[in-house]
Structure formats: structure tokens, C-alpha cells
Amino acid sequence: MSFSLRALYYSLVGGWGGFLAWLFLDCFLHASADNHYAYVLINGAVVGAFIGALVLSCEGMVERRATAILQGLFFGGFCGLLGGMTGVFAGEFLFQTFHRGAIWRILGWTLFGLGIGLADGAVTRSRIRALQGACGGALGGILGGSTFLLLNKTAGLPMTSRAIGFVLLGLFLGFCIGLVQILLKTAWLKVISSGPQEGKEFDLSKAVTVIGRNNGFDVRLLNDSSINARQAEIRQEKEGFVFYNLATDLPVRINNLAVQKRTLANNDQIMIGSYTLLFRDKSQT
């Protein structure tokens, strides 16, 4: 999917994650607030797990990739659970310790969002995506947490304000994680040939990006049997992004010239089978 669609989908599923967390906590679990810190831990864990699992499995759901869905559910849910427990508990502890300053609770939601964002790097095995996700998650935690606290303070209906607050928290988290990826992306490929994947974008944040027909690779060129399972790689080297054609039985053309290896320049067009990919590099613009 394109980066803009990813931000939109992340936002939508994040909102659903917040709603499902509220539904589970307030309508099914009915957690008691008698032990305040235990109550805070449970809330943070559940909200983090639901939002993290849905946001990080979103891309796999859209592309119908079972492995990506399972990885997203596991890493997103696990990191969201840890981030929720740690962040919200720390924020509440500081809130109670330092004379109930709201800034401490917002700090807790910031740590909560940071934990979910970091999971994006675990799913994609990319340090850059982890950093981008952490920045986006922290920003989403600040915005969503502030909104959640404001609603709790001003709204007259506790359950309604919690439901809306959790939904908005998920919306902000998902959107900001996707937004930061758009703002901080440096190099990417975009499908410009006609077909079901037209307009799809693949970021080149990893040291080695694998291109092929295999659904588990970084750049997935599906529905073209002429393309090999592992067709090519783009490696980040000293001279820049270098393209390697690994399968000699299918010639690859860059700007209509057959190549086996080439250092890519901004706006190069890579033709593999029925696909044409546009290479973009912000550092060269």
C-alpha cells in the first residue's frame, strides 16, 4: 500500500483497537478499582495489547499475508502490553508522587506509545522503521493521552468518555506512526505500472531489500510467473543504493537498459517482468 494509505489504515485499526479494549475492560472484564495500581496496570496492558496488535498486523491484513498478520499480532500485542503496563504505571506513579501533575500521566502515555511504535521495527526487522515507529508512537501517545485525560476530566459520563478516549488514543497512535513514516522516509520504490499493485510503495530502510515473487520478501511482485521467487536485491553501500539482479533467466531493465548491477539514481525506472518500479531517493533531490 502507499504510505498515505498506511497512515489512514493504521489510524482506523488503532481506533478499533481502542474500542475493543474499552469493550473488554468495561463491558466484559469489569476490573475492580479497589487496588488502584493493579487497576492501572490492567488498563494499560489491555489497551496497549489491543491497539498494538491491530496496528502492527494492519499491513498484513490489507495484503492478506498470514505470516505478516501473525507477526504483527504477536509483536504488536506483546510490545503494546509491555509498553502499556510500563508507561501507564510509571505515569500514574509519578502523577501520585508529584502532587497530581497531569504532565506525568501524559509522560506515561508517551512511553506507552513509544513501546507500540518500536514494535514496528521488530515486525519489519528494520532499525529505521523502529526509530520512526518510536517517534510516531511517542507523538501519538502525547496527543491521544492528552485527549483521553481531557475527556475524563470534563465529560460527565465516565464510561462514554473512556470509550471515546480509548478510540481517540488508538486513532492518534496509528495515524502518527504512519505519518512519521511519510515525513522521515528517505528512499523507496513505487509501482507505476498498471495492475492491482499500481501505486503501492515499498520503503528501502533495510541494509538489504529483497525483491521477488515470494510473499514474505520486502518488495513483493505478485501475479507474474515470469518473476523469480528471489529476483533481485537493493543494497545500501558506500556509493548509494545498488541494484543486483540475482536471477539471470529474467533480464531486468533500468531506464530501458538491461543490467545485472547498477547504482540507482533518483527517478530511475526498474522494469521487472510486467512491473515498472520508480526509485525515489530524497538525498538526491
PyMOL commands that set and color helices and strands:
alter all, ss='L'
color gray80, all
select helices_A, chain A and resi 3-29+36-63+66-97+102-124+127-154+158-184+282-284
alter helices_A, ss='H'
color red, helices_A
select strands_A, chain A and resi 187-191+201-203+208-212+219-220+232-237+240-245+252-254+257-259+261-263+269-272+275-281
alter strands_A, ss='S'
color yellow, strands_A
deselect
rebuild
show_as cartoon
